[in-house]
Amino acid sequence: MVSIGELKAPSRSVLEGWRAYRLRWRRFALLARAFRKRRQLRAVVDRSGKITPGAILAFATVRNEAVRLPYFLDHHRKLGVDHFLIVDNDSTDGSREWLTGQPDVSLWRTAAGYKQSRFGLDWLTWLQRRHGAGHWCLTLDADEILVYPYFETRDLHALTERLEREGLHAFGAMMLDMYPKGPLDGQEYAPGQDPMEVLPWFDGGNYVVQVQPRMRNLWIQGGARARAFFGAEPRRAPTLNKVPLVRWERGFAYVNSTHAILPRRLNAVYDESGGERMSGILLHTKFLPIVVDKAREERERQQHFANSRLYESYYDHLVRSPDLWCDHSHRYTGWRQLEAMGLMSRGGWI
């Protein structure tokens, strides 16, 4: 008989093998969910037949984003997105009608629950599986604007060619909360306007970064929302790390928003040896003036957080249209500023 003292803990390789096995089955389960949820989608206009080999695709789920959509599409078109595949979650503000008229958009509609579809991921996973395989795919929210080193002169085709030369199939970006000086609803914004003209400020240094061993992804928290809304409980602050750009294959699936993806090797968008790997920034335009009305709506709908009741005080604060500016706020001047502050990196791209 073996005594308790003689028993050995499982080796690291055994634990790692068991973890990989469980994650593989989780990925299969996510793909199966997406297959089932495909029935919730109804094509409004399907132009996916126009997608050509080598095209860069963008995927998004939207609801009542008519104010943001003109700039969102225009900016990412200029970056080199060739086709947008968008799910409209029962908008009532004209978003669906406007998107239908865009020649590079394929649009699906659903009235099903956003939270119950893993915050839209089930719908997008199905579309990515059908249309994204073999393409570089950019997955964004309508309030996210991607910037990266040299984005003004080097489009996404140049970026992805660079990534492929380095043997990389995913590109990481940190979400950066942008905000105005003064009350959130005290500004004016016109559809199509550059949001940075209204939201030119950001927090530069209050960020915490760690590596999650299970998924091997970065975990970043901090910024204006952590400071203003979660100061007493920083662990509840929103997650800022994302992997928005991936060379897609049919078996891939995001796990929670674009914070982590399976297979987990795609989450290694950082240099484990301690060097720098090229990365970008998602300029987060949540705090446009419409955020106050949206906060009222989302507090009632309870669709934007896994445990929405924990975030009721967050919505209550937003409804009061706070001023997020502080003495330590920085005015945005461009990607080189963000690189100099250590928030993004060009790696070896010169």
Secondary structure in CASP SS format (residue, H / E / C, confidence):
PFRMAT SS
TARGET T0000
AUTHOR 0000-0000-0000
METHOD secondary structure of the structure
MODEL  1
M C 1.00
V C 1.00
S C 1.00
I H 1.00
G H 1.00
E H 1.00
L C 1.00
K C 1.00
A C 1.00
P C 1.00
S C 1.00
R H 1.00
S H 1.00
V H 1.00
L H 1.00
E H 1.00
G H 1.00
W H 1.00
R H 1.00
A H 1.00
Y H 1.00
R H 1.00
L H 1.00
R H 1.00
W H 1.00
R H 1.00
R H 1.00
F H 1.00
A H 1.00
L H 1.00
L H 1.00
A H 1.00
R H 1.00
A H 1.00
F H 1.00
R H 1.00
K H 1.00
R H 1.00
R H 1.00
Q H 1.00
L C 1.00
R E 1.00
A E 1.00
V E 1.00
V E 1.00
D C 1.00
R C 1.00
S H 1.00
G H 1.00
K H 1.00
I C 1.00
T C 1.00
P C 1.00
G C 1.00
A C 1.00
I C 1.00
L E 1.00
A E 1.00
F E 1.00
A E 1.00
T E 1.00
V E 1.00
R C 1.00
N C 1.00
E C 1.00
A C 1.00
V C 1.00
R C 1.00
L H 1.00
P H 1.00
Y H 1.00
F H 1.00
L H 1.00
D H 1.00
H H 1.00
H H 1.00
R H 1.00
K H 1.00
L H 1.00
G C 1.00
V C 1.00
D C 1.00
H E 1.00
F E 1.00
L E 1.00
I E 1.00
V E 1.00
D E 1.00
N C 1.00
D C 1.00
S C 1.00
T C 1.00
D C 1.00
G C 1.00
S H 1.00
R H 1.00
E H 1.00
W H 1.00
L H 1.00
T H 1.00
G C 1.00
Q C 1.00
P C 1.00
D C 1.00
V E 1.00
S E 1.00
L E 1.00
W E 1.00
R E 1.00
T C 1.00
A C 1.00
A C 1.00
G C 1.00
Y C 1.00
K H 1.00
Q H 1.00
S H 1.00
R C 1.00
F C 1.00
G C 1.00
L H 1.00
D H 1.00
W H 1.00
L H 1.00
T H 1.00
W H 1.00
L H 1.00
Q H 1.00
R H 1.00
R H 1.00
H H 1.00
G C 1.00
A C 1.00
G C 1.00
H C 1.00
W E 1.00
C E 1.00
L E 1.00
T E 1.00
L C 1.00
D C 1.00
A C 1.00
D C 1.00
E E 1.00
I E 1.00
L E 1.00
V E 1.00
Y C 1.00
P C 1.00
Y C 1.00
F C 1.00
E C 1.00
T C 1.00
R C 1.00
D C 1.00
L H 1.00
H H 1.00
A H 1.00
L H 1.00
T H 1.00
E H 1.00
R H 1.00
L H 1.00
E H 1.00
R H 1.00
E C 1.00
G C 1.00
L C 1.00
H C 1.00
A E 1.00
F E 1.00
G E 1.00
A E 1.00
M E 1.00
M E 1.00
L E 1.00
D E 1.00
M C 1.00
Y E 1.00
P C 1.00
K C 1.00
G C 1.00
P E 1.00
L H 1.00
D H 1.00
G H 1.00
Q C 1.00
E C 1.00
Y C 1.00
A C 1.00
P C 1.00
G C 1.00
Q C 1.00
D C 1.00
P H 1.00
M H 1.00
E H 1.00
V C 1.00
L C 1.00
P C 1.00
W E 1.00
F E 1.00
D E 1.00
G C 1.00
G C 1.00
N C 1.00
Y E 1.00
V E 1.00
V E 1.00
Q E 1.00
V E 1.00
Q E 1.00
P C 1.00
R C 1.00
M C 1.00
R C 1.00
N E 1.00
L E 1.00
W E 1.00
I E 1.00
Q E 1.00
G E 1.00
G H 1.00
A H 1.00
R H 1.00
A H 1.00
R H 1.00
A H 1.00
F H 1.00
F C 1.00
G C 1.00
A C 1.00
E C 1.00
P H 1.00
R H 1.00
R H 1.00
A C 1.00
P C 1.00
T E 1.00
L C 1.00
N E 1.00
K E 1.00
V E 1.00
P E 1.00
L E 1.00
V E 1.00
R E 1.00
W C 1.00
E C 1.00
R C 1.00
G C 1.00
F C 1.00
A E 1.00
Y E 1.00
V E 1.00
N E 1.00
S C 1.00
T C 1.00
H C 1.00
A E 1.00
I E 1.00
L E 1.00
P C 1.00
R H 1.00
R H 1.00
L H 1.00
N H 1.00
A C 1.00
V C 1.00
Y C 1.00
D C 1.00
E C 1.00
S C 1.00
G C 1.00
G C 1.00
E C 1.00
R C 1.00
M C 1.00
S C 1.00
G E 1.00
I E 1.00
L E 1.00
L E 1.00
H E 1.00
T C 1.00
K C 1.00
F C 1.00
L C 1.00
P C 1.00
I C 1.00
V H 1.00
V H 1.00
D H 1.00
K H 1.00
A H 1.00
R H 1.00
E H 1.00
E H 1.00
R H 1.00
E H 1.00
R H 1.00
Q C 1.00
Q C 1.00
H C 1.00
F C 1.00
A C 1.00
N C 1.00
S H 1.00
R H 1.00
L H 1.00
Y H 1.00
E H 1.00
S H 1.00
Y H 1.00
Y H 1.00
D H 1.00
H H 1.00
L H 1.00
V H 1.00
R C 1.00
S C 1.00
P C 1.00
D E 1.00
L C 1.00
W C 1.00
C C 1.00
D C 1.00
H C 1.00
S E 1.00
H E 1.00
R E 1.00
Y C 1.00
T C 1.00
G C 1.00
W H 1.00
R H 1.00
Q H 1.00
L H 1.00
E H 1.00
A H 1.00
M C 1.00
G C 1.00
L C 1.00
M C 1.00
S C 1.00
R C 1.00
G C 1.00
G C 1.00
W C 1.00
I C 1.00
END
